[in-house]
């Protein structure tokens, strides 16, 4: 087994908000209502994956979480 370092850019709510021109609080509201991709929870931290979630979500036109996750399953399953 190789020791490959997986580096994936994780964004805070503030950073996601800056990308979308929204406040940190609005990002948490969108998350609570299922309007943005689900974050990754690391200990007490909440982070969003840039390349795997945020950029594809923006490319798709910002669908709700359920629609986004369903489309990701189709892509992952081929």
C-alpha positions as CSV (number, residue, x, y, z in Angstrom):
1,X,0.0,0.0,0.0
2,X,1.4,3.4,-0.9
3,X,1.5,6.5,1.3
4,X,-0.2,8.9,-1.1
5,X,-1.1,12.2,0.5
6,X,-4.6,13.1,-0.4
7,X,-4.9,16.9,-0.5
8,X,-8.3,18.2,-1.0
9,X,-9.1,21.9,-0.4
10,X,-11.6,22.2,2.4
11,X,-13.5,25.5,2.8
12,X,-15.0,27.1,5.8
13,X,-18.4,28.7,5.8
14,X,-16.8,32.1,5.5
15,X,-14.8,31.0,2.5
16,X,-17.8,29.5,0.8
17,X,-19.7,32.7,1.5
18,X,-17.0,34.8,-0.1
19,X,-17.2,32.6,-3.2
20,X,-21.0,33.1,-3.4
21,X,-21.1,36.7,-2.1
22,X,-23.1,35.6,0.9
23,X,-22.5,35.9,4.7
24,X,-21.3,33.0,6.8
25,X,-24.7,32.9,8.5
26,X,-26.5,32.6,5.2
27,X,-24.3,29.6,4.3
28,X,-25.3,27.9,7.5
29,X,-29.0,28.7,6.7
30,X,-28.6,27.3,3.2
31,X,-27.0,24.2,4.7
32,X,-29.8,23.7,7.3
33,X,-32.4,24.0,4.6
34,X,-30.6,21.6,2.2
35,X,-29.9,24.1,-0.5
36,X,-26.1,23.5,-0.7
37,X,-24.0,20.3,-0.7
38,X,-23.6,18.6,2.7
39,X,-20.4,19.6,4.5
40,X,-17.8,17.4,6.0
41,X,-17.6,17.4,9.8
42,X,-14.1,17.1,11.3
43,X,-14.3,17.2,15.0
44,X,-16.2,20.3,15.8
45,X,-15.4,21.9,12.4
46,X,-17.7,22.1,9.4
47,X,-16.0,22.2,6.0
48,X,-17.0,22.0,2.4
49,X,-15.0,20.2,-0.3
50,X,-14.1,22.6,-3.1
51,X,-13.3,20.2,-6.0
52,X,-15.7,17.5,-5.1
53,X,-18.8,19.4,-4.0
54,X,-18.7,23.2,-4.4
55,X,-17.3,23.6,-7.9
56,X,-19.5,20.8,-9.5
57,X,-22.6,22.2,-7.6
58,X,-21.9,25.6,-9.1
59,X,-21.4,24.1,-12.5
60,X,-24.8,22.4,-12.3
61,X,-26.5,25.7,-11.5
62,X,-26.8,25.3,-7.7
63,X,-29.5,22.6,-7.4
64,X,-30.8,21.6,-4.0
65,X,-28.8,19.0,-2.0
66,X,-31.1,16.0,-2.9
67,X,-30.8,16.7,-6.7
68,X,-27.1,17.3,-6.5
69,X,-26.4,14.1,-4.5
70,X,-28.6,12.1,-6.9
71,X,-26.6,13.4,-9.9
72,X,-23.3,12.7,-8.1
73,X,-24.4,9.1,-7.6
74,X,-25.1,8.7,-11.3
75,X,-21.6,10.2,-12.1
76,X,-19.9,7.9,-9.6
77,X,-21.7,4.8,-10.7
78,X,-20.9,5.5,-14.4
